[in-house]
Amino acid sequence: MPASDRDPIGGDLRQTSPIGQGRCHRLGMTVGLAVTHALLFMAAYPSINLWPLSFLAIAPLWWLAVHAGTTRRALLVVFIVQLVLWLWMNRWILPVTAAGYPLLSMYMAGYAVLFVWLVRRISHHRRLSRWPATCVLPILWVGVECLRGELIFRGYPWYLLAHPLIEWPVLVQSADLLGTYWLSFLSAMVSGAIVDMVRMRSPQTVRRAAVAAVVLTLVLHAANIAYGLWRLGQPTLRPGPSILVIQTNLPQDNKIGWARDRQFGDFGDFVSLTRQAHADAVAAGTTPDLVVWPETMVPGFGLEPQTTAYLRQHGYEPGDIYTAALAQLAADLRTPLLVGSPSYLGLRAVDEKWNWDRHYNSAYLVHRDPPYQRYDKHFLTPFGETMPYISAWPWLEQRLLALGAEGMRFDLDSNPQIKLLRLDWNDQTLRLATPICFEDTVAWLCRKMVYTNGAKTAEVLVNLSNDGWFGVSASGRRQHVQIARFRCVENRVPMVRAANTGLSVAIDSRGKLIGQIGEGRYGAAQTQGTLLAELPLDFRSTLYGRLGDVWAWLCLLGTVVLGGSAIFLGAKEPES
């Protein structure tokens, strides 16, 4: 055989592909398809934000999986290209943890490799290879997304295929039916339909089934747009509270090493900024119903009366300085304050070291007399506040932190209870769900906050976040806002985000941005600022609120069934 007909790794390039689509690809074509997928995927997200590309991004990866000369080549090429992709997408992590940066990128690359491997196995199954890609591709893609977003390491639900679609809200209103993964499914269907149309002439393609699948795609997308137009046109929004959002601008290391002299000065700046913004709002004719500060912007040990009494009694700093200042600020403004602060329960000094019973990342509603209403973070950020599985062995956790994120301490507790905060407004009580930091990216948690046994029990989401971890990265902050917008549609509640370093925004229950701090679509990052948001309330309940992510789990089940059938009941690929 001539050298030109031999694959560098192994395999006969003259062999036909398993579904009768002609010759297998040479190495250059395999690399080209992998790069095309990576570029389409990356460009769909911020900062490029060409969101329609998410409809096309998976088609090259499917074609690569089916037509690469060998499985080994396909997996190796995809892993290398995906690794480069995620090293770029996750570049903001490098200053936070140099050791974790390549590990996360390799981890993310592994899911595309898994998808390609599954497609490769199915394409060699005698019967499954004849199924329309329009049906199989979205099941596999969403199944893999569910595995990453909900299961492994407690889930990393970022960069789902659906997320860019929020830029055209009419497309995402059906998230209130089956969640964000349903929109990923619809988006992936388009890539599947493209594959089916391209391979329509194949003798092994069941044309009637392929045509029916393509038509089904068109019908579902038309129905999705019609549903979106109907939902957007419903006159269901009612006037809600006026919320004053304060955006601070501290580097992310305030969670690691916030010097005491800086704490006092920074806190004073926050108070001054709040007083001025409140005065400006009143002068403009609107008295805010609530003032919101970002996550962890109150120094010290929290606002618990027992804790501050212990500090004051024994002469420990900061005593009740910050507690008293916040109480005075709320009294002067005659407005409740929702602030992010650590909370320490059972704090005590033993042998010149601090000990405590519980330590939470909390949101306090400073109103009237203490003890104040408090929500404690329920879902600790994997590898940001806890190490899944590894935290069960503290000695191992400490050694890994010393290696990969020196200066950080994973000493937070997770509160198993999810408490709503109650705000007096217009002679009624509004119930606030207050996800902290990346909790607003966790769909099941926000649903659990807003719905109890299928009944809607919260009217407003308030996200307190410290997005200083993103450093100078604009794309990471914008992706965070994109995800938060889906929580509003899924649960039909508005949200305000108060984020240290930005981006602080107001979102209505349709996922539309109704306010931001600074110029631009999402506002400005790495700057102080304020936003007075008039939040419209929405008392509609949703099917998603009752069912949750059942569609994602069904796709994961379908992936397991399809993959298992291809592995145990299908023909194996001949490899050289």
N, C-alpha and C positions, 0 to 999 in steps of 0.2 A: 504494500500500500504506500502511495506517495506520502512524504512527510507532511504535506499540506492538509492531508485528510486525517491526521492524527491529533487528538487533543493533547496539550502539554501535560495534563494531569493523567489522562487515560480515557479511552472511549473512542468510538468510531463516529466521526462527524458525518458520515454518509448515512447513518441510520436515521430512520424517520422518528419524529417525536411521537410520544405514546398516544396522542389523540389524532394522529394522521395529519398534522399540520406541516408536513414537509420536513426538511433537514433540521437537525438540532443546531443550535447556535454555536458559533465560534466564541472564543473567549472575549474578543472585543465587543461583540453584541451583548454578551452577558453583563459585562462591566457597564456598557452604555445604558442598558435597561435599569441596572441598579442605581446608577447615578441619576438617571431621569426620574425615577421614583423619589430619590432623596431630595432632589431639587424641587420637584412639585410639592412634596410634603412640607419642606421648610418654607417655601414661598407662600403657602396658604396661611401661615401663622404670622403674628407680629414678629418683626417690625415691617416686613414686606407686605403682608396682609392681603395677598391676592386670593381671597377666600374661595372663589369658584374652583380653584385648582384642587381643592379637597375632593371634588367629584371625580377627578381624573387620576389622582395620585396612586391608587392601588393597582390599576390596570397593568402598568409596566412590571410590577413585582409579580403578579400572577403569570404574565407571559414569560418572564424569566424563569420562574419556578418550573413551568411545564417544558420549556424548550432548551434549557441549559444542557450542555453535553453530558454532564454527570451531576449527581447529587452533591458530591464532594465539592465540585467547582461552584455550584450554585450557592451552597451554604457559606463557603469561604469568601466568595466575592461579596455576598450580601453582608456578611459580618463586618468586613473591612470598610465597606462604604458606609454602613450604618454607624459604625464606630466614629468615623469622621463626622458624620451628620450630628451625632449626639454630643461629641466633643464641642461642636460649635453651638448647638442649642443650649447646652448646659454650662457654657463658659463662665456664667456668673458665679458658679459654685467654687471655682478655682481659688479665689481669695479666702473663702470660708474653710475649705478643706482640700488641700492639694492631694491628699491620698484618696479621698472619696470621689473626687472629680472623675478620674478615669474609670473607677469601679462602677459608678452610676451610668456612665456612658456605655460601658460594656454590657451592663445589665439591660439597658434599654435596647441596645442593638440585638440582644438575644431574642426579643419578642418577634422582630421581623424574621429572624432566622427560623424560629419556630413556625411562623406562618408559612414560610417558603417550604419548609420540610413537610408540613401537613398537605399543602397543595401538591407537592411532588408525589407524595404517597397516593393521594386520591387520584391523581392523573394517571396512575398505573393500575388502578382498580378496573376490572373488566366492565363493571356497570357504572360505578360512580364517575368514571372519566367521561361518560356520555351525558351526565347531568348538566344543565345550563349553569355557567359561571355566575349568571345573574342571581341564582339562588344559593349556590355553594359559597361564593366569595364573601358575601356579607355575613353569613353565619360564622365562618372561620375568623374573619377579621374582628367582629364584635366579641366572639368567644375569647380570642386572645386579649382583646382590650379588657374584658371582664376579669380575666385571670390576673392581668397586671393592675387594674384599677381597683379591684375589690378583694383579692385573695392574698397574693404573695406579699410578704412583708407588710401586711395590714393595708395594702393598696397604695397605688400612686396614680390617681385619676387625672393626671395632666396630659395634655396633648392628645386628647381623644379626637377622632376624625371629625366629630360633629362640631367641635368648639369654634372653628372659623366661621361657621354658618350663622352665628349670632350677629354677624355684621349686617345681615339682611333679616330682621326679626320676623318677617312673614314666614320664613322657612322653618322656624324653630318653635312655633306655638304648640305643636303637637307633643312637645316635651312634657306638657301637663297630662298627657295620656300614658306614655310608657317611658318617659325619662330621656336623658341625653343619649343613652346608648341606642335608642330607637332612631335618633337622627343620624348616628354613625352608620346604622344599618342602611337607612335610605341613601345616604351618601355613597356607601360602598356598592350599593346596587347599580349605580351608574357606571362604575368601573367594570362591574360584571357584565352589564349590558354591552359595553364597548367591546369587551372580549368576545362575547357571543356574536356580535355583528361581524367582527373581523374573521372569525372562524366559521362563518355560516356555510362556506363552500366545502368545508371538510366532509368527506364521505362518512366519517364516523360521528358527525354531529347530527343529532336528532333535530332537524330543522323546525319541525312544528313546535317542539318544546322550547327551542331557543327563541323563536318568534313570540311565543306566548309569554316567555319570561321578559323579553324586551317590552312588550305591550304592558305587562303587569307593572314594570318599572315606571313607564309613562303615566299609567293610571294612578299609581300610588303617589307619585310626585305631584300630579295635578290635584289629587284629593288633599294632599298635604298643604299645598298653596291655598286651596279653597278654604280649608279649615283655618289656616293662618289669617286669611282675610276676614273670615267670620269672627274669629276671636279678637282680632285687633279692632274690629268695628263695634264690638259690644259696648254699650254705655254702662259699664259696671263700676267705673272708678269714682270714688267719692273723696271729698277733701279730707286730708289727714293732718297730722301734726307738722309743725315747723321745727326742723332739727338743724342746729348749728354745728357743723363739723369743723374741728380744728385739726389741721395737718401740721405735724411737727417735722423737723428735719435733723434727726440725730443719726450718726453712723450706727451700723448694726452692732458695734461692740458695746453699746450701752447695756446689752444683756450679759456681757462678759466682764467688762471692766469700766464701769461708769464711776469715775473719781468723785469723791464726796464734794469737793469744791465745785466741780462741774454740775453735779446733781442740783445743788442749791440754786446756782445761776440759771440753769436750763429750766428748772421748775418755775422760777420767777418769770422767765420769758413766756412760758406757756400761760401763766395766769394773766400777764399783761396782754398777750395776744387775744385771750378769751374775753377779757373785759372790753377791749376796743371793738372786737367783732360784735359783741352783744350790744354795745352802745350804738354802733352803726346800724344794726338791724332794727333796734327800737326807733332810732331817728328816721329810718326809712318806712316806719309804720308797721313793723312785724315784731312781735315779742316771741322769741323762740320758746318752744315747749320743752326742749331738751338740748343740752350741750354734750357733745361726744368728743372724747380724746382717744388717741390710738392706744394700742396694746403697750403695756409696761412703761408708760410714761410717768407714773408716779413712783418716785424713789422710795427706798425704805423697806419696811417689813409688812406693809399692808395696812388696812384700816380697821382691823378687828379691835374692839374696845379692850379686850383682855391683853392683846399684844402691846398696844400703845400704853396701857396702864403699867405693864411690866417694864417697858423701856423707861418711862418717866419715873417710876418708883426707884429704879436702880441707877438712874443717871446715864443710861445708854443713849447714844445718838441713833437716830434723829429725834428720839422722844415722840412727841405728838405734833411736831412742827408741820408736817405735810397734812396730817389729818385735820388739824385746826384750820390750816389755810384753805383746804378744800371746802370745809364746812362754812367758813366765812365767805368764800367766793359764791357758793350756792345761795347763801342767805342774802348777799348783796345783790345778786342778779335776780333773785326770786325765781330761779330756774333750776331744775334738777340737773346734776352732772352725771354722765356715764363715763367712767374712767377705767383705763387698764392699769392694773397694779398686781404685783405679787401679793400673796396672802400666806401668812404663816400662822398655823394653829398650834398652840402649846409651845410657843417660843420660849426658850430659856438658855441661860449661859451656864455651861458646865465645864470646869477646868479651863476657863478662858476660851472656850469654843462654843459656837452656837449649835444648839440642838432644837429639834421641833418634832411634833407629832405628824403634821401634814404641811406640805408646801404646794400651793396651787398657783397657776397662772389664771388670774381672775379678772372679772369685770364687776365693778361696784357702781351701784346707783346711789349717788350721794344726794339724799333728800330727807328732810326733817331730821330726826334724831337717830344716832346709831343705836343698835347695829344696823348697818345698811344692807339692803338686798344685794346678793352676790351670786354671780354665776362662775363656777370653776370649770376650767377647760376639761372636756371629756375625752377628746381624741388627741393624744400627744403626737406631734409630727414625727413620723418615722425618720430616724437618723438626724433629726434636728432637735428633738427633746427626749427621745428614747430610742433604744436599739431593739427592734423586734427580735424576739427569741433571746438575743444576747444579754439583754438587761436582767434576765433571770440569774446571771452570774456577774455580780458587781465588779469583782476583781478583773474579769475579762473585759468588761465594758470600760473600766478606767484605763486599762492598757491600750485599748483601741483608740480611745479618745486622746490619750497622750501621743499616739502615733499619728492620728489623722486630723485632730481638731484641738490642738493644745489650748488650754484656757477655758474650754467649755465644760460644764457639769450637767449631767443628766440626773438632776435630783428632784424633778417635779413629780407630783402625784397626779393621777387621773381620778377625777370624781365620777363615780358610776352614775350619779344622779344628774339629770339635766333639768335645771331650774329656769323657768321663765321669770323675767323681771316685769313688774307691774308699774305702769306710768299713768298717773292721773292726767286726764286730758278731756276738756269740754264736758265735765260732769260724767265721764265714763272712765273705764279703766282699759288702757291698751296693754296688751301682753307683748313683750319684746323678747325675741329669740336672739341671743348674742354670741354667735360663733366667733371664736378668737383665732386670729392668724389664719393658718391654712385650713381651719375647720370649714370655711365656706366653700372649699373645693370638694368636700366629702358629701356626696349627694344623700346617702342614706342617713347621715347625721342631721343635716338640715331638715330633711323630711321628718325625722323623729322629733326635732325641736318644734316644728310647726304643727304636726299632726299627732294626735293621740287616739289610738284605736280607730283610725280612719276619719276622725273628726278634727276640724281645724281649730287649733287652740292658741295660735299666735297670729298677730296682725302685721308685725313688722320684723324684718331681720336687720340687725345692726352688727356689722363686722368691724371688730377692733383688730388691727393688724400692725405688725412691724415689718414692713417690706424693705427695710434697710439691708437685709441679707442679699438683695439683688445688686447691691453696689451701684455701678453706673449703667447696668443693663436696663434698657427700656422695654425690651421684648418680654422679659420675665414678668415685669409688673403688668404689662398689658394682657398677657395670657392669664394672669390671676384675675383681672377684671372680667375678661371674657367668661371664665368659668363661673364667677360669681353671678353673672347675668343669667346663666342657666338656672341657678337656684331660684331666682325670682319667677321664672316661667313655670318651672316644675311645680312650685308650691302656690303660685299666684299670690305672692306677697311682695311688697316693695322692700328695698334695702338701701341703707347708707353704709358706705365704707369710710372709716377714719383710719388712714394708713400713715404711719411714720415714714417719711420720705416720699409718700404718694404711692399709688395714685388713689386719691380720695374722690369718690363719685357718689351720685344718687341714681338709683335705678328703679323704674316702676315695675309693676307686676307683669308687664309684657316683655321685660328684658330690655327696654329702651333706656338709654342714658338721658336723664333729665337735669343733670347738673354735674359740674366737675370743678376742681380747683386749678386755675391756670388755663393757658391757651391750649388748643388742640382738642382732638376728639376725646381723649381720655384725660386731658389736663396735663399738668406739669409735675415732674418728679424732682426730688432733691431740692425742695424749696418749702418754706413755710407758707401757709395760706389758710383761708377759711371759706366755707361754703354754707349758705343758708338754703336748705332744701325744703320745699313744700311737698311732702310725700302723699300721693293719692293712695287711699286704701282700696282694697279689693276683697270682697267677702265671698268670692267664688271658691268652692272646694274643687279638688282635682282627682281624677282617677289615679294619677301617680301617687297622690297622697295616701290613697287606700292600698295600692298594690306595690308601690316601690319599683325596684329595678328587676321586675320579673322577666322582662324581655331579655335583659343581659344574661340572666341565669339560664334562660331557655337556650340562648345562643351558645353559651358555654357547654350546656348539656349536648346540644347538637354537634358542637365541635368534637366533644369526646366520642360521641357515637360515630360520626363520620371518620374521625381519625382511627378509632378502634377497628372499624370495619375495613378500612384501607390497610391497616397493619396486619390484622389477623386473617382477613378473608380475601385480600387482594394479591395480585401477582407481584413479585419482587422485580425491581429494575435490574437488568443485567449491567454490571459494572466491570470495567477493566481494571 
